[in-house]
């Protein structure tokens, strides 16, 4: 069961509880599932009981107790444990990583994207609102290079979640496009009804000498309220540089695919042991994209890519056969997981406007 399927399973449990008269709520459009936090257990956790407690007029733990039997009853769910104020911690069968890898490889770099305007949940789809009435999110930033880059990437992430966006700036320099590849939908003074709503702490120095990829990373990786560091450390080809780790991990996954092809085998999803951190990071990618869109915070995506890379790099050394080993189903499953990690890294770097190299 993939995270998307589990989210639908949670919503179905809510609907069954409502139909049975055990809860009196409107079934939400989305249920967030993510790796368990501190004190949690299992493969995934959801805060749906906390979300529904107020409209249900019941304590979160009571709502969780109502929902638990409907989740335990689902094929593929092995256990559901209540923790904290009402979190539901869900354990799945052993096929979960393989299903997750299949989902990622099937979606490609669009893994974690919500349905767009023409999808089933989009404005022109059967479950979406009418297109002409759909609101447009307006992002407007000052005449500042960091603000412009953050606004552009925030708009990209919002669009990945099916949101219509228009991003503009008070003013814009042509060299920002020439060097950083940044483009907005317009520039110039905005009407009073459109205040500046993207205003990160400005960079202390000109980032353009760093070049496109390093400059973008330097501006996007820190949170908006943090002052970015503009220096040669972003160009360093060593493990202390998080940008290098993210790009190197992607390049390693591509190299493994080439090496496996030379050895005569390809990727095929299957069970892989000892990869809980990597699987959890990959499963968390859709939630991170949604949160980055909600908070207009590209830094959340940048930091998540470092988490994926740091979980992937030790695993990548185990993918290929060693010595006289023959390629087996286990090697094909590990290669598929490596390719899934590379896919998430490529998709995330692309959203940030940063190159995901095949060779590094």
NUBARO-181990 format. One record per residue (C-alpha): residue number from 1; residue in one letter; x, y, z. Coordinates in steps of 0.1 Angstrom, whole numbers. Last residue first. Layout:
[NUM,'a',[X,Y,Z]]
...
END
This chain:
[360,'x',[294,143,-112]]
[359,'x',[276,125,-140]]
[358,'x',[238,122,-145]]
[357,'x',[234,157,-132]]
[356,'x',[203,171,-114]]
[355,'x',[204,207,-124]]
[354,'x',[188,232,-100]]
[353,'x',[156,251,-106]]
[352,'x',[143,243,-71]]
[351,'x',[115,222,-87]]
[350,'x',[141,204,-108]]
[349,'x',[161,196,-76]]
[348,'x',[130,180,-61]]
[347,'x',[121,159,-92]]
[346,'x',[157,147,-96]]
[345,'x',[161,138,-59]]
[344,'x',[128,119,-59]]
[343,'x',[138,101,-91]]
[342,'x',[172,93,-77]]
[341,'x',[156,77,-46]]
[340,'x',[133,57,-68]]
[339,'x',[163,46,-89]]
[338,'x',[180,34,-57]]
[337,'x',[148,15,-47]]
[336,'x',[147,-2,-81]]
[335,'x',[184,-11,-79]]
[334,'x',[178,-27,-45]]
[333,'x',[149,-47,-59]]
[332,'x',[170,-59,-89]]
[331,'x',[198,-68,-65]]
[330,'x',[175,-88,-43]]
[329,'x',[160,-106,-74]]
[328,'x',[195,-118,-82]]
[327,'x',[225,-106,-102]]
[326,'x',[253,-133,-97]]
[325,'x',[278,-128,-70]]
[324,'x',[315,-135,-79]]
[323,'x',[329,-104,-62]]
[322,'x',[301,-80,-53]]
[321,'x',[267,-76,-69]]
[320,'x',[255,-40,-72]]
[319,'x',[231,-22,-48]]
[318,'x',[250,-22,-15]]
[317,'x',[270,10,-19]]
[316,'x',[238,28,-27]]
[315,'x',[225,22,8]]
[314,'x',[251,45,25]]
[313,'x',[242,73,0]]
[312,'x',[204,70,2]]
[311,'x',[196,82,37]]
[310,'x',[219,112,34]]
[309,'x',[205,120,0]]
[308,'x',[169,117,11]]
[307,'x',[175,140,41]]
[306,'x',[194,165,19]]
[305,'x',[164,165,-4]]
[304,'x',[142,172,26]]
[303,'x',[163,203,34]]
[302,'x',[157,217,-1]]
[301,'x',[120,209,0]]
[300,'x',[115,227,34]]
[299,'x',[136,256,21]]
[298,'x',[111,261,-7]]
[297,'x',[87,276,19]]
[296,'x',[55,291,6]]
[295,'x',[38,277,38]]
[294,'x',[11,257,20]]
[293,'x',[34,248,-9]]
[292,'x',[63,236,12]]
[291,'x',[38,217,33]]
[290,'x',[23,199,2]]
[289,'x',[58,192,-11]]
[288,'x',[69,178,22]]
[287,'x',[38,156,25]]
[286,'x',[44,142,-10]]
[285,'x',[81,135,-1]]
[284,'x',[74,116,31]]
[283,'x',[73,82,15]]
[282,'x',[108,88,1]]
[281,'x',[121,98,35]]
[280,'x',[105,68,52]]
[279,'x',[119,44,26]]
[278,'x',[154,58,31]]
[277,'x',[152,56,69]]
[276,'x',[137,21,68]]
[275,'x',[163,7,45]]
[274,'x',[175,-24,64]]
[273,'x',[156,-49,42]]
[272,'x',[145,-46,6]]
[271,'x',[112,-63,-6]]
[270,'x',[107,-60,-44]]
[269,'x',[106,-34,-72]]
[268,'x',[124,-46,-104]]
[267,'x',[154,-27,-117]]
[266,'x',[176,-40,-145]]
[265,'x',[202,-67,-152]]
[264,'x',[229,-75,-177]]
[263,'x',[260,-65,-159]]
[262,'x',[265,-35,-182]]
[261,'x',[229,-25,-175]]
[260,'x',[236,-27,-138]]
[259,'x',[265,-3,-143]]
[258,'x',[243,22,-161]]
[257,'x',[216,20,-135]]
[256,'x',[243,24,-108]]
[255,'x',[257,55,-125]]
[254,'x',[222,71,-125]]
[253,'x',[218,64,-88]]
[252,'x',[253,78,-81]]
[251,'x',[245,110,-100]]
[250,'x',[214,115,-77]]
[249,'x',[235,110,-46]]
[248,'x',[261,134,-59]]
[247,'x',[235,161,-65]]
[246,'x',[221,159,-30]]
[245,'x',[255,155,-14]]
[244,'x',[270,184,-34]]
[243,'x',[241,207,-23]]
[242,'x',[246,196,13]]
[241,'x',[283,207,12]]
[240,'x',[302,190,41]]
[239,'x',[304,159,18]]
[238,'x',[328,175,-6]]
[237,'x',[328,191,-40]]
[236,'x',[328,227,-27]]
[235,'x',[308,252,-47]]
[234,'x',[283,261,-19]]
[233,'x',[313,266,4]]
[232,'x',[324,294,-20]]
[231,'x',[303,319,-2]]
[230,'x',[269,336,1]]
[229,'x',[255,325,35]]
[228,'x',[217,332,37]]
[227,'x',[202,353,64]]
[226,'x',[174,333,81]]
[225,'x',[138,344,82]]
[224,'x',[131,328,48]]
[223,'x',[145,294,59]]
[222,'x',[179,286,45]]
[221,'x',[182,263,15]]
[220,'x',[167,287,-11]]
[219,'x',[192,315,-15]]
[218,'x',[224,294,-12]]
[217,'x',[208,267,-34]]
[216,'x',[199,292,-61]]
[215,'x',[234,306,-61]]
[214,'x',[250,271,-62]]
[213,'x',[229,260,-92]]
[212,'x',[230,292,-113]]
[211,'x',[265,305,-108]]
[210,'x',[283,315,-76]]
[209,'x',[292,349,-91]]
[208,'x',[254,357,-91]]
[207,'x',[250,355,-53]]
[206,'x',[256,393,-46]]
[205,'x',[262,397,-9]]
[204,'x',[243,399,24]]
[203,'x',[213,380,8]]
[202,'x',[180,396,17]]
[201,'x',[158,382,45]]
[200,'x',[127,367,28]]
[199,'x',[99,389,17]]
[198,'x',[71,372,-3]]
[197,'x',[38,388,5]]
[196,'x',[43,423,-10]]
[195,'x',[8,438,-11]]
[194,'x',[-17,432,-38]]
[193,'x',[-48,453,-32]]
[192,'x',[-27,485,-32]]
[191,'x',[-20,478,-69]]
[190,'x',[14,463,-79]]
[189,'x',[44,483,-90]]
[188,'x',[63,465,-118]]
[187,'x',[73,430,-129]]
[186,'x',[54,401,-144]]
[185,'x',[49,364,-146]]
[184,'x',[83,356,-131]]
[183,'x',[115,340,-146]]
[182,'x',[147,329,-129]]
[181,'x',[174,313,-150]]
[180,'x',[200,322,-125]]
[179,'x',[226,339,-147]]
[178,'x',[206,353,-177]]
[177,'x',[173,355,-158]]
[176,'x',[188,374,-129]]
[175,'x',[208,394,-154]]
[174,'x',[176,409,-167]]
[173,'x',[169,426,-134]]
[172,'x',[134,427,-120]]
[171,'x',[111,453,-103]]
[170,'x',[82,452,-79]]
[169,'x',[80,415,-85]]
[168,'x',[54,391,-98]]
[167,'x',[42,355,-93]]
[166,'x',[8,343,-106]]
[165,'x',[-3,310,-93]]
[164,'x',[-31,284,-101]]
[163,'x',[-27,256,-75]]
[162,'x',[-25,219,-86]]
[161,'x',[0,209,-60]]
[160,'x',[29,210,-84]]
[159,'x',[17,245,-92]]
[158,'x',[23,255,-56]]
[157,'x',[59,241,-59]]
[156,'x',[66,261,-90]]
[155,'x',[51,293,-74]]
[154,'x',[73,289,-44]]
[153,'x',[103,285,-67]]
[152,'x',[96,318,-85]]
[151,'x',[88,336,-52]]
[150,'x',[120,323,-36]]
[149,'x',[141,334,-66]]
[148,'x',[125,368,-67]]
[147,'x',[129,374,-29]]
[146,'x',[166,364,-31]]
[145,'x',[173,388,-60]]
[144,'x',[155,417,-44]]
[143,'x',[131,442,-60]]
[142,'x',[102,433,-37]]
[141,'x',[79,403,-40]]
[140,'x',[44,395,-51]]
[139,'x',[27,361,-51]]
[138,'x',[-9,360,-61]]
[137,'x',[-28,327,-57]]
[136,'x',[-55,324,-84]]
[135,'x',[-90,314,-73]]
[134,'x',[-111,289,-93]]
[133,'x',[-144,303,-104]]
[132,'x',[-137,299,-141]]
[131,'x',[-126,263,-136]]
[130,'x',[-157,250,-118]]
[129,'x',[-147,232,-86]]
[128,'x',[-131,198,-86]]
[127,'x',[-143,162,-82]]
[126,'x',[-153,154,-118]]
[125,'x',[-123,172,-132]]
[124,'x',[-122,207,-147]]
[123,'x',[-112,224,-114]]
[122,'x',[-87,197,-105]]
[121,'x',[-94,166,-83]]
[120,'x',[-98,142,-112]]
[119,'x',[-70,158,-132]]
[118,'x',[-74,186,-157]]
[117,'x',[-64,215,-135]]
[116,'x',[-36,195,-119]]
[115,'x',[-38,165,-96]]
[114,'x',[-13,167,-67]]
[113,'x',[24,162,-73]]
[112,'x',[42,139,-49]]
[111,'x',[59,119,-77]]
[110,'x',[61,142,-107]]
[109,'x',[98,133,-113]]
[108,'x',[86,98,-123]]
[107,'x',[50,89,-115]]
[106,'x',[55,52,-123]]
[105,'x',[89,50,-107]]
[104,'x',[76,66,-75]]
[103,'x',[45,44,-73]]
[102,'x',[64,12,-80]]
[101,'x',[89,22,-53]]
[100,'x',[61,27,-28]]
[99,'x',[45,-6,-37]]
[98,'x',[79,-23,-31]]
[97,'x',[84,-6,2]]
[96,'x',[48,-16,14]]
[95,'x',[52,-53,5]]
[94,'x',[61,-63,41]]
[93,'x',[26,-56,54]]
[92,'x',[16,-23,69]]
[91,'x',[18,-8,104]]
[90,'x',[-3,23,111]]
[89,'x',[1,48,139]]
[88,'x',[-31,67,146]]
[87,'x',[-23,99,165]]
[86,'x',[-47,109,192]]
[85,'x',[-31,130,219]]
[84,'x',[-1,109,221]]
[83,'x',[-3,74,207]]
[82,'x',[-30,51,193]]
[81,'x',[-17,19,175]]
[80,'x',[-30,4,143]]
[79,'x',[-18,-31,132]]
[78,'x',[-13,-53,102]]
[77,'x',[-28,-31,75]]
[76,'x',[-25,-48,41]]
[75,'x',[-62,-58,39]]
[74,'x',[-83,-33,58]]
[73,'x',[-100,-43,91]]
[72,'x',[-74,-26,113]]
[71,'x',[-84,7,97]]
[70,'x',[-121,5,104]]
[69,'x',[-114,-8,139]]
[68,'x',[-91,23,146]]
[67,'x',[-116,50,135]]
[66,'x',[-137,51,166]]
[65,'x',[-107,49,189]]
[64,'x',[-91,77,170]]
[63,'x',[-122,99,175]]
[62,'x',[-121,91,212]]
[61,'x',[-85,100,214]]
[60,'x',[-92,133,196]]
[59,'x',[-118,143,222]]
[58,'x',[-153,146,208]]
[57,'x',[-174,174,193]]
[56,'x',[-171,159,158]]
[55,'x',[-162,193,143]]
[54,'x',[-135,198,170]]
[53,'x',[-121,162,169]]
[52,'x',[-118,159,132]]
[51,'x',[-83,172,126]]
[50,'x',[-70,155,158]]
[49,'x',[-84,122,146]]
[48,'x',[-69,127,112]]
[47,'x',[-34,131,126]]
[46,'x',[-20,102,106]]
[45,'x',[10,80,112]]
[44,'x',[30,57,89]]
[43,'x',[52,26,91]]
[42,'x',[47,15,127]]
[41,'x',[55,35,158]]
[40,'x',[52,69,173]]
[39,'x',[69,84,204]]
[38,'x',[89,109,182]]
[37,'x',[72,113,148]]
[36,'x',[57,85,127]]
[35,'x',[64,86,89]]
[34,'x',[37,106,72]]
[33,'x',[0,103,63]]
[32,'x',[-21,134,57]]
[31,'x',[-58,128,50]]
[30,'x',[-74,148,22]]
[29,'x',[-108,160,10]]
[28,'x',[-123,159,45]]
[27,'x',[-154,138,53]]
[26,'x',[-179,162,69]]
[25,'x',[-185,152,105]]
[24,'x',[-209,134,127]]
[23,'x',[-190,103,138]]
[22,'x',[-203,69,150]]
[21,'x',[-234,71,128]]
[20,'x',[-224,40,108]]
[19,'x',[-222,61,76]]
[18,'x',[-199,86,94]]
[17,'x',[-176,57,107]]
[16,'x',[-175,43,71]]
[15,'x',[-166,77,57]]
[14,'x',[-138,82,82]]
[13,'x',[-125,47,73]]
[12,'x',[-126,56,36]]
[11,'x',[-106,88,44]]
[10,'x',[-80,66,61]]
[9,'x',[-79,42,31]]
[8,'x',[-75,72,7]]
[7,'x',[-45,83,26]]
[6,'x',[-32,47,26]]
[5,'x',[-35,46,-12]]
[4,'x',[-15,78,-15]]
[3,'x',[11,66,9]]
[2,'x',[15,33,-11]]
[1,'x',[0,0,0]]
END
